[in-house]
Amino acid sequence: MARNLARILGGCGSLVPFMKTPACPPRNSSSIPPARTLVQMLFSKSRDFSLPNSSWGEEMMRLYEFYNGQSDVETEGEENQGREWKRLPSYNRSLKYATGGVYLSKIIQSKARLFTRNIREPGAAFEYVLFINKEKERCVCVFQAGHLLEGPPGHVHGGAIATMIDTVTGTHASAISAPVMTANLNIDYRSPIPLGSTVLIESTLEKTEGRKLYISCKVTSTDGSKRHTDATALFVSISVAHLLKG
Ligand SMILES: CCCCCCCCCCCCCC(=O)SCCNC(=O)CCNC(=O)[C@H](O)C(C)(C)COP(=O)(O)OP(=O)(O)OC[C@H]1O[C@@H](n2cnc3c(N)ncnc32)[C@H](O)[C@@H]1OP(=O)(O)O
């Protein structure tokens, strides 16, 4: 059975989730993953990192429950409940299914992990969950910054903040028009974020112009009283071929 699956799937390029399917790559045996890998791909259940874990503090849980309570829960065969928000699941691999990559080595392909989801210890780095407004004009992220993200003593590294802003605005842009790439990111750091704290990252679609999506973003304390960071980002909608050409 595994050999049959390999034959069927090996014949048809990339299965990258959320991307438009590219043209089938030329058929050659080296592009067909071993049968065992295919079986693992099909039957292993991926962990959804946006669900609560034991490291989530009180504030992280409170806000998760607040937005989750206003979100549609996707259940097979059931209609949407018409709520305003939707929680976006988050996995640590997108290359898992990318059998069509022309420049990716097998090692890179099997070991690649999403930057923000690659630290095993719960709570050590990026703990976050994103909710998108159904009309897609807004995204909100509840982010708890772990101890490995230190920059200035006791506070979050600016690069980690930039990473989260890119992730939130990038996920927002992808939900509107996948796949996209960040073309420009401008950040004003206004007040430091204490390590271990939970903050809100809000992303708003300002306008679209052809392939370009202009998004603004702010990072605030959870009660909104403190502005930590402001940003603007430009995303450009691309073809899958753009990613594959390297
Ligand atoms: C639900 C979804 C789940 C998703 C989960 C995801 C989770 C993770 C999310 C994490 C997310 C992480 C995301 C990441 O980390 S993405 C990684 C970081 N970004 C990159 O590496 C991008 C590198 N750059 C490029 O590949 C190309 O330059 C791109 C693709 C951007 C455009 O090259 P392309 O050949 O395609 O297009 P074009 O050159 O004809 O330009 C097109 C238009 O854009 C305008 N333009 C271009 N650049 C700029 C600029 N700098 N400022 C102002 N404007 C700019 C340009 O003038 C033109 O305008 P117009 O003449 O048409 O008016």
PDBQT file of the ligand as one rigid body, heavy atoms in Angstrom, charges set to zero:
ROOT
HETATM    1  C1  LIG A 301      -3.828  31.100   6.952  1.00  0.00    +0.000 C 
HETATM    2  C2  LIG A 301      -2.521  31.345   6.516  1.00  0.00    +0.000 C 
HETATM    3  C3  LIG A 301      -1.454  30.685   7.327  1.00  0.00    +0.000 C 
HETATM    4  C4  LIG A 301      -0.090  31.120   6.901  1.00  0.00    +0.000 C 
HETATM    5  C5  LIG A 301       0.929  30.697   7.892  1.00  0.00    +0.000 C 
HETATM    6  C6  LIG A 301       2.187  31.443   7.643  1.00  0.00    +0.000 C 
HETATM    7  C7  LIG A 301       2.907  31.618   8.941  1.00  0.00    +0.000 C 
HETATM    8  C8  LIG A 301       4.140  32.373   8.840  1.00  0.00    +0.000 C 
HETATM    9  C9  LIG A 301       4.018  33.785   8.378  1.00  0.00    +0.000 C 
HETATM   10  C10 LIG A 301       5.391  34.343   8.406  1.00  0.00    +0.000 C 
HETATM   11  C11 LIG A 301       5.521  35.427   7.373  1.00  0.00    +0.000 C 
HETATM   12  C12 LIG A 301       6.968  35.679   7.151  1.00  0.00    +0.000 C 
HETATM   13  C13 LIG A 301       7.126  36.349   5.811  1.00  0.00    +0.000 C 
HETATM   14  C14 LIG A 301       8.571  36.492   5.511  1.00  0.00    +0.000 C 
HETATM   15  O1  LIG A 301       9.412  36.495   6.368  1.00  0.00    +0.000 OA
HETATM   16  S1  LIG A 301       9.011  36.633   3.869  1.00  0.00    +0.000 SA
HETATM   17  C15 LIG A 301      10.794  36.678   3.952  1.00  0.00    +0.000 C 
HETATM   18  C16 LIG A 301      11.347  38.056   3.818  1.00  0.00    +0.000 C 
HETATM   19  N1  LIG A 301      11.030  38.609   2.524  1.00  0.00    +0.000 N 
HETATM   20  C17 LIG A 301      11.744  38.303   1.441  1.00  0.00    +0.000 C 
HETATM   21  O2  LIG A 301      12.686  37.547   1.457  1.00  0.00    +0.000 OA
HETATM   22  C18 LIG A 301      11.267  38.943   0.173  1.00  0.00    +0.000 C 
HETATM   23  C19 LIG A 301      12.406  39.176  -0.810  1.00  0.00    +0.000 C 
HETATM   24  N2  LIG A 301      11.895  39.975  -1.950  1.00  0.00    +0.000 N 
HETATM   25  C20 LIG A 301      11.282  39.386  -2.974  1.00  0.00    +0.000 C 
HETATM   26  O3  LIG A 301      11.211  38.158  -3.062  1.00  0.00    +0.000 OA
HETATM   27  C21 LIG A 301      10.685  40.270  -4.029  1.00  0.00    +0.000 C 
HETATM   28  O4  LIG A 301      11.316  41.524  -4.014  1.00  0.00    +0.000 OA
HETATM   29  C22 LIG A 301       9.144  40.477  -3.815  1.00  0.00    +0.000 C 
HETATM   30  C23 LIG A 301       8.406  39.142  -3.856  1.00  0.00    +0.000 C 
HETATM   31  C24 LIG A 301       8.833  41.200  -2.514  1.00  0.00    +0.000 C 
HETATM   32  C25 LIG A 301       8.602  41.344  -4.973  1.00  0.00    +0.000 C 
HETATM   33  O5  LIG A 301       9.101  40.818  -6.168  1.00  0.00    +0.000 OA
HETATM   34  P1  LIG A 301       8.163  40.570  -7.461  1.00  0.00    +0.000 P 
HETATM   35  O6  LIG A 301       9.071  40.299  -8.584  1.00  0.00    +0.000 OA
HETATM   36  O7  LIG A 301       7.123  39.557  -7.160  1.00  0.00    +0.000 OA
HETATM   37  O8  LIG A 301       7.397  41.939  -7.645  1.00  0.00    +0.000 OA
HETATM   38  P2  LIG A 301       7.951  43.360  -8.117  1.00  0.00    +0.000 P 
HETATM   39  O9  LIG A 301       9.375  43.586  -7.798  1.00  0.00    +0.000 OA
HETATM   40  O10 LIG A 301       7.486  43.582  -9.513  1.00  0.00    +0.000 OA
HETATM   41  O11 LIG A 301       7.098  44.309  -7.137  1.00  0.00    +0.000 OA
HETATM   42  C26 LIG A 301       5.689  44.264  -7.147  1.00  0.00    +0.000 C 
HETATM   43  C27 LIG A 301       5.189  45.592  -6.605  1.00  0.00    +0.000 C 
HETATM   44  O12 LIG A 301       5.653  45.751  -5.247  1.00  0.00    +0.000 OA
HETATM   45  C28 LIG A 301       6.464  46.912  -5.112  1.00  0.00    +0.000 C 
HETATM   46  N3  LIG A 301       7.547  46.639  -4.180  1.00  0.00    +0.000 N 
HETATM   47  C29 LIG A 301       8.341  45.551  -4.151  1.00  0.00    +0.000 A 
HETATM   48  N4  LIG A 301       9.216  45.636  -3.129  1.00  0.00    +0.000 NA
HETATM   49  C30 LIG A 301       8.958  46.801  -2.505  1.00  0.00    +0.000 A 
HETATM   50  C31 LIG A 301       9.523  47.449  -1.408  1.00  0.00    +0.000 A 
HETATM   51  N5  LIG A 301      10.522  46.916  -0.694  1.00  0.00    +0.000 N 
HETATM   52  N6  LIG A 301       9.008  48.636  -1.026  1.00  0.00    +0.000 NA
HETATM   53  C32 LIG A 301       7.964  49.191  -1.722  1.00  0.00    +0.000 A 
HETATM   54  N7  LIG A 301       7.393  48.618  -2.767  1.00  0.00    +0.000 NA
HETATM   55  C33 LIG A 301       7.886  47.438  -3.174  1.00  0.00    +0.000 A 
HETATM   56  C34 LIG A 301       7.001  47.182  -6.523  1.00  0.00    +0.000 C 
HETATM   57  O13 LIG A 301       7.326  48.555  -6.690  1.00  0.00    +0.000 OA
HETATM   58  C35 LIG A 301       5.800  46.788  -7.367  1.00  0.00    +0.000 C 
HETATM   59  O14 LIG A 301       4.826  47.841  -7.296  1.00  0.00    +0.000 OA
HETATM   60  P3  LIG A 301       4.010  48.245  -8.623  1.00  0.00    +0.000 P 
HETATM   61  O15 LIG A 301       5.053  48.718  -9.590  1.00  0.00    +0.000 OA
HETATM   62  O16 LIG A 301       3.300  47.009  -9.075  1.00  0.00    +0.000 OA
HETATM   63  O17 LIG A 301       3.059  49.315  -8.170  1.00  0.00    +0.000 OA
ENDROOT
TORSDOF 0
